[in-house]
Amino acid sequence: MKKYEVVKPNRLFNEIIHTGKFFCNKYFIIYMKAKADFKPCFGIAVGKKNGNAVTRNKIKRQVRCLIDVNKKLFKNNYDYIIMIKKDYHNLRYSEKLKEFSDLVRKVQNEK
């Protein structure tokens, strides 16, 4: 994930969460909102229930990698916020990849 693909301002982050559509499974919640640009932007939220700062940063790195692997599945004119649920760290990476890919496909098919 490149720097220009990150949802940074807190105001925008909250706007996407409160006014956008969302989809979820047991491990992820994906919020999405349409925008005028043609570059998708991503935000990652990991709550304190997922562990200490080191653990949360590891989870964010893994999710960035999941986003990079599945980048072709995301539509270009949307902002996405990906929230991680508590059960996330109980999975192996291959299972995380499968769950994330399935949810992203579900998001793209529901539009």
C-alpha positions in Angstrom: 0.0 0.0 0.0 1.4 3.4 -1.0 1.2 6.6 1.0 -1.3 8.2 -1.4 -3.6 5.2 -0.9 -4.1 5.9 2.8 -7.2 7.5 4.4 -5.5 9.8 6.9 -7.6 12.6 8.3 -9.7 11.5 11.3 -12.7 13.5 10.0 -12.7 11.5 6.7 -12.1 8.2 8.6 -15.2 8.9 10.8 -17.3 10.1 7.8 -16.7 6.8 5.9 -17.6 4.8 9.0 -20.8 6.7 9.8 -22.2 7.3 6.3 -20.8 4.4 4.2 -22.1 0.9 3.5 -20.5 -1.9 5.4 -20.0 -5.6 5.1 -18.6 -8.0 7.7 -17.7 -11.6 8.5 -16.3 -13.2 11.6 -12.8 -11.4 11.3 -13.2 -8.2 9.3 -15.6 -5.3 8.8 -15.2 -3.3 5.6 -16.8 0.2 5.3 -16.9 1.8 1.9 -18.0 5.1 0.5 -17.9 6.5 -3.1 -15.7 9.4 -4.0 -14.7 11.5 -7.0 -11.1 10.3 -7.4 -10.2 7.2 -9.3 -7.7 5.9 -6.8 -9.0 3.6 -4.0 -7.9 4.7 -0.5 -7.7 2.4 2.5 -7.8 2.9 6.3 -7.1 0.2 8.8 -8.5 0.2 12.4 -7.3 -2.3 15.0 -8.9 -2.0 18.5 -7.0 -2.4 21.8 -8.8 -5.7 22.5 -6.5 -7.2 19.8 -3.4 -6.8 22.0 -0.7 -4.4 22.8 0.9 -1.9 20.4 3.4 -4.4 19.0 0.6 -6.9 18.2 -1.7 -4.3 16.7 1.1 -3.0 14.4 1.8 -6.6 13.3 -1.9 -7.0 12.4 -1.8 -3.7 10.4 1.2 -4.9 8.5 -0.5 -8.2 7.7 -3.7 -6.4 6.6 -1.7 -4.1 4.3 -0.3 -7.2 2.7 -3.8 -8.7 2.3 -4.9 -5.4 0.6 -1.9 -5.5 -1.8 -2.6 -9.1 -2.7 -6.3 -8.4 -3.4 -5.9 -4.8 -4.8 -7.4 -5.8 -8.2 -10.7 -6.7 -6.5 -11.3 -3.2 -5.1 -13.2 -0.6 -7.2 -11.2 2.5 -8.0 -13.7 5.2 -7.0 -14.2 4.2 -3.4 -12.7 4.8 0.0 -12.4 1.7 2.3 -12.0 1.3 6.1 -11.1 -2.1 7.2 -11.7 -2.9 10.9 -10.2 -6.0 12.5 -12.2 -8.1 14.9 -10.9 -9.8 18.1 -10.7 -13.3 16.7 -8.4 -12.3 13.8 -5.1 -13.4 15.5 -6.4 -17.0 16.0 -6.0 -17.8 12.2 -3.1 -18.8 10.1 -2.1 -16.4 7.3 -3.5 -18.6 4.6 -6.9 -18.6 6.3 -6.8 -14.8 6.8 -6.1 -14.4 3.1 -9.0 -16.6 2.2 -11.5 -14.9 4.6 -10.4 -11.4 3.4 -10.6 -12.3 -0.3 -14.1 -13.8 0.2 -15.3 -10.7 2.0 -13.9 -8.4 -0.7 -15.6 -10.4 -3.4 -18.8 -10.2 -1.4 -18.4 -6.4 -1.2 -17.8 -6.0 -5.0 -20.8 -8.2 -5.8 -23.3 -6.3 -3.6 -22.8 -3.0 -5.3 
